[in-house]
Amino acid sequence: MGTPAAEVEIDERQARQLLAAQHPDLADLSIVSIASGWDNHLLRLGDKLALRFPRRKFAAQLMLNEQRWLPELKERLPLAIPAPVRIGVAQFQYPWAWSVTPWIEGETADLAPPDSNQGELLAAFFEALHQPAPADAPRNPYRGVPLSERADAFADRLARLRGKTNFLDERANALWRDALAAANDAAPTWIHGDLHPRNVLIEQGRLTGVIDWGDLACGDRACDLAAIWMLLPQLASRKRAMAAGRSVSDATWRRARGWALLFAVILLSSGLVDDARMVAIAERTINRLWEGP
């Protein structure tokens, strides 16, 4: 189970055709293909904008969630997010809604790790995001749910990894059991849902932005707090981030460790198929969980 294949391809020519039809004032800007992830294809538009196109049907609804909710959330967050500035619709041979967003400067955190003083800023981002969500906020069947609902997926990925890596041993099972035993004592809040290092941007050591909000949902914030181990290389930085999260209970941190391990196992099993960067993220996350806190 590596990177899902694209169901619809989008290139610079097609993007310009859609812009010319729907946003002609932007159609003469330069267009450069940047990256293709699991769900979306990203192109840079001029110097200050970006284009996001779903590359498979599953992601089309996630794009609608971003378009609906990111303009509201951006006002209270201390880091930049790609809230759409223009909306595109299905036309020609392209079947889904798409977005024009701001271009956020920075490298992804797996290539440019944050400095040791960024733990408090990450905690401030969590505090600003993890607020009550309205009744019509999206729910995600895979992110922010009780960890017990992901137990089968965890066991399946561990089974696939047996004999393929030395990073997982009895400590993994012990940590997972402890996370499952932790009380679900936190009310649901907004969550990003996918805060691995390739969705966080760094410039000169400082956190600058959080991208790829397709898994945005109302759920258990422990899912996001897993980023403490996925993003912060230094033990001291992780400790400061956790200390700054004063509203987070011990049980929530225990669940967060479980989410960090779950994400690592998923990224490792998928990355071993076709993505060495995901393997590196997973291995670093596991090492940090063993190191603490």
C-alpha positions as CSV (number, residue, x, y, z in Angstrom):
1,M,0.0,0.0,0.0
2,G,2.2,2.8,-1.3
3,T,1.2,6.2,-2.7
4,P,-2.3,5.9,-4.3
5,A,-2.3,6.3,-8.0
6,A,-3.9,9.4,-9.5
7,E,-7.4,8.9,-10.9
8,V,-7.1,12.3,-12.7
9,E,-3.9,13.9,-13.8
10,I,-3.5,17.7,-14.0
11,D,-0.6,19.5,-15.7
12,E,0.3,23.1,-16.3
13,R,-1.5,23.3,-19.6
14,Q,-4.8,22.0,-18.1
15,A,-4.4,24.3,-15.1
16,R,-4.0,27.4,-17.4
17,Q,-7.0,26.3,-19.4
18,L,-9.2,26.2,-16.2
19,L,-7.8,29.6,-15.0
20,A,-8.5,31.2,-18.4
21,A,-12.1,30.1,-18.2
22,Q,-12.8,30.8,-14.6
23,H,-10.2,33.3,-13.3
24,P,-8.8,35.0,-16.4
25,D,-7.0,37.7,-14.5
26,L,-4.7,35.0,-13.2
27,A,-4.2,33.0,-16.4
28,D,-1.1,34.8,-17.5
29,L,0.9,34.1,-14.4
30,S,3.6,31.5,-14.5
31,I,2.6,27.9,-13.5
32,V,5.1,25.4,-12.1
33,S,4.2,21.9,-11.0
34,I,5.6,21.4,-7.4
35,A,4.4,18.2,-5.9
36,S,1.8,15.4,-6.0
37,G,0.8,13.9,-2.7
38,W,-1.7,11.2,-1.8
39,D,-4.7,13.5,-2.3
40,N,-3.8,16.6,-4.2
41,H,-1.5,18.0,-6.9
42,L,0.2,21.3,-6.1
43,L,1.3,23.9,-8.6
44,R,2.8,27.3,-7.9
45,L,1.0,30.2,-9.6
46,G,3.2,33.3,-10.0
47,D,5.1,34.4,-6.9
48,K,2.4,34.6,-4.4
49,L,-0.3,32.0,-5.2
50,A,-0.7,28.2,-5.5
51,L,-3.2,25.8,-7.2
52,R,-4.5,22.7,-5.4
53,F,-6.3,20.0,-7.5
54,P,-7.6,16.8,-6.1
55,R,-6.0,13.8,-7.9
56,R,-8.6,11.2,-6.8
57,K,-12.3,11.1,-6.0
58,F,-11.7,10.4,-2.3
59,A,-10.0,13.8,-2.0
60,A,-12.7,15.8,-3.7
61,Q,-14.8,16.0,-0.6
62,L,-11.8,16.9,1.5
63,M,-11.2,19.9,-0.9
64,L,-14.7,21.1,-0.2
65,N,-14.0,20.9,3.6
66,E,-11.0,23.1,3.1
67,Q,-12.9,25.6,1.1
68,R,-15.7,25.8,3.6
69,W,-13.7,26.0,6.9
70,L,-10.2,27.3,6.3
71,P,-11.2,30.9,5.7
72,E,-12.8,30.9,9.2
73,L,-10.0,29.2,11.0
74,K,-7.1,31.3,9.5
75,E,-8.1,34.3,11.6
76,R,-7.2,32.8,14.9
77,L,-4.1,30.7,14.1
78,P,-0.5,31.9,14.7
79,L,0.8,30.1,11.6
80,A,-0.1,30.7,8.0
81,I,-2.5,28.2,6.4
82,P,-3.6,27.9,2.7
83,A,-7.1,29.3,3.0
84,P,-8.5,29.6,-0.5
85,V,-8.6,33.0,-2.1
86,R,-10.4,31.8,-5.2
87,I,-12.6,28.7,-5.9
88,G,-12.5,26.6,-9.1
89,V,-15.2,24.2,-10.3
90,A,-15.3,21.2,-12.5
91,Q,-14.9,22.0,-16.2
92,F,-13.5,20.6,-19.4
93,Q,-12.1,17.2,-18.5
94,Y,-11.4,18.0,-14.9
95,P,-14.2,16.7,-12.6
96,W,-13.9,18.3,-9.2
97,A,-13.7,21.6,-7.3
98,W,-10.2,23.1,-6.9
99,S,-8.6,26.0,-5.1
100,V,-6.3,29.0,-5.6
101,T,-4.5,29.6,-2.3
102,P,-1.7,31.8,-1.0
103,W,1.8,30.4,-1.5
104,I,3.5,29.9,1.9
105,E,7.2,30.2,1.9
106,G,9.3,27.4,3.6
107,E,10.6,23.9,3.3
108,T,8.8,20.9,4.7
109,A,9.9,20.0,8.2
110,D,11.3,16.7,7.2
111,L,13.9,18.5,5.1
112,A,14.3,21.5,7.3
113,P,13.7,20.6,11.0
114,P,12.5,23.4,13.4
115,D,14.9,25.0,15.8
116,S,14.9,23.9,19.4
117,N,13.0,27.1,20.4
118,Q,9.9,26.3,18.3
119,G,8.2,24.0,20.8
120,E,6.3,26.8,22.4
121,L,5.1,28.1,19.1
122,L,3.8,24.7,18.1
123,A,2.0,24.5,21.4
124,A,0.4,27.9,20.8
125,F,-0.8,26.7,17.4
126,F,-2.4,23.7,19.1
127,E,-4.1,25.9,21.7
128,A,-5.5,28.2,19.0
129,L,-6.7,25.4,16.8
130,H,-8.1,23.0,19.4
131,Q,-11.3,24.9,20.1
132,P,-14.9,23.7,20.0
133,A,-16.2,23.0,16.5
134,P,-19.7,23.8,15.3
135,A,-22.2,21.0,14.9
136,D,-21.8,20.8,11.2
137,A,-18.0,20.5,11.3
138,P,-16.8,17.4,9.3
139,R,-16.0,14.2,11.0
140,N,-13.2,11.9,9.9
141,P,-13.5,8.1,10.3
142,Y,-9.8,7.7,10.6
143,R,-8.5,10.7,12.4
144,G,-9.4,12.0,15.9
145,V,-11.5,8.9,16.6
146,P,-11.0,6.7,19.7
147,L,-7.8,4.8,19.3
148,S,-9.6,1.6,19.9
149,E,-11.2,2.1,16.4
150,R,-7.8,2.0,14.9
151,A,-6.6,-1.1,16.7
152,D,-7.2,-3.4,13.7
153,A,-5.3,-1.0,11.4
154,F,-2.3,-0.9,13.9
155,A,-2.2,-4.7,14.2
156,D,-2.4,-5.0,10.4
157,R,0.5,-2.6,9.8
158,L,2.6,-4.3,12.4
159,A,2.0,-7.6,10.8
160,R,3.1,-6.3,7.4
161,L,6.3,-4.8,8.9
162,R,7.3,-8.0,10.7
163,G,10.8,-8.9,9.4
164,K,11.2,-5.7,7.5
165,T,12.4,-3.3,10.2
166,N,14.3,-3.4,13.5
167,F,12.6,-0.2,14.8
168,L,9.6,-1.9,16.3
169,D,9.9,-4.2,19.3
170,E,8.0,-5.0,22.5
171,R,8.2,-1.3,23.4
172,A,5.7,-0.6,20.6
173,N,3.2,-3.0,21.9
174,A,3.6,-1.7,25.5
175,L,3.2,1.9,24.4
176,W,0.1,1.0,22.3
177,R,-1.5,-0.8,25.2
178,D,-0.9,2.2,27.5
179,A,-2.4,4.6,24.9
180,L,-5.5,2.3,24.5
181,A,-6.0,2.3,28.3
182,A,-5.9,6.0,28.6
183,A,-9.2,7.7,29.3
184,N,-10.9,9.7,26.6
185,D,-11.2,12.7,28.9
186,A,-11.0,15.6,26.3
187,A,-14.0,17.1,24.6
188,P,-13.8,17.0,20.8
189,T,-12.3,20.0,19.1
190,W,-11.1,21.1,15.7
191,I,-8.2,19.1,14.5
192,H,-5.9,19.2,11.5
193,G,-5.7,15.5,11.4
194,D,-2.5,15.0,9.4
195,L,0.3,16.9,11.0
196,H,3.2,14.9,9.8
197,P,6.4,16.9,8.9
198,R,5.6,17.1,5.1
199,N,2.6,19.2,6.0
200,V,4.5,21.7,8.2
201,L,6.7,24.4,6.7
202,I,9.9,25.8,8.1
203,E,11.9,28.9,7.1
204,Q,15.3,29.6,8.8
205,G,14.4,27.2,11.6
206,R,11.0,28.8,12.4
207,L,7.6,27.3,11.9
208,T,5.9,29.3,9.2
209,G,2.8,27.4,8.0
210,V,0.7,24.3,8.1
211,I,-0.6,22.9,4.8
212,D,-2.8,20.1,3.5
213,W,-5.9,20.4,5.6
214,G,-8.0,17.7,3.9
215,D,-8.4,15.7,7.1
216,L,-9.7,18.7,9.0
217,A,-12.4,17.5,11.4
218,C,-13.9,17.6,14.8
219,G,-12.2,15.0,17.0
220,D,-9.8,14.0,19.7
221,R,-6.9,16.5,19.7
222,A,-4.5,13.8,20.8
223,C,-4.4,13.0,17.1
224,D,-2.7,16.3,16.4
225,L,-0.6,16.3,19.5
226,A,1.3,13.4,18.1
227,A,3.2,16.0,16.1
228,I,5.2,16.7,19.2
229,W,7.2,13.5,18.4
230,M,6.9,13.8,14.6
231,L,8.2,17.4,14.3
232,L,10.5,18.3,17.2
233,P,13.9,16.7,17.1
234,Q,15.2,17.8,20.5
235,L,14.0,16.2,23.8
236,A,14.1,19.7,25.5
237,S,12.0,21.2,22.8
238,R,9.3,18.4,23.2
239,K,9.3,18.9,26.9
240,R,8.8,22.7,26.5
241,A,6.0,22.1,24.1
242,M,4.3,19.8,26.4
243,A,4.7,22.1,29.4
244,A,3.2,24.9,27.4
245,G,0.1,22.8,26.7
246,R,-1.2,23.4,30.1
247,S,-4.8,22.4,29.2
248,V,-3.7,18.9,28.0
249,S,-4.3,16.1,30.5
250,D,-1.9,13.2,31.2
251,A,-4.4,10.8,29.6
252,T,-4.4,13.0,26.4
253,W,-0.6,12.9,26.2
254,R,-0.8,9.1,26.6
255,R,-3.3,8.9,23.7
256,A,-1.1,11.3,21.7
257,R,1.9,8.9,22.0
258,G,-0.4,6.2,20.7
259,W,-1.3,8.3,17.7
260,A,2.4,9.1,17.1
261,L,3.2,5.4,17.0
262,L,0.2,4.7,14.8
263,F,1.2,7.4,12.3
264,A,4.8,6.1,12.3
265,V,3.7,2.5,11.6
266,I,1.4,3.6,8.8
267,L,4.1,5.8,7.2
268,L,6.7,3.1,7.6
269,S,4.7,0.4,6.0
270,S,3.6,2.6,3.1
271,G,7.0,4.3,2.7
272,L,8.8,1.0,2.4
273,V,6.9,0.5,-0.8
274,D,7.8,3.7,-2.6
275,D,8.7,6.7,-0.4
276,A,12.0,6.9,1.4
277,R,11.1,10.3,3.0
278,M,8.1,8.7,4.8
279,V,10.3,5.9,6.0
280,A,12.8,8.5,7.5
281,I,9.9,10.4,9.2
282,A,8.6,7.2,10.7
283,E,12.0,6.0,12.0
284,R,12.7,9.4,13.6
285,T,9.3,9.5,15.2
286,I,9.8,6.0,16.7
287,N,13.3,6.9,18.1
288,R,11.8,10.1,19.7
289,L,9.1,8.1,21.3
290,W,11.7,5.8,22.9
291,E,13.7,8.8,23.9
292,G,10.7,10.6,25.5
293,P,9.1,12.4,27.1
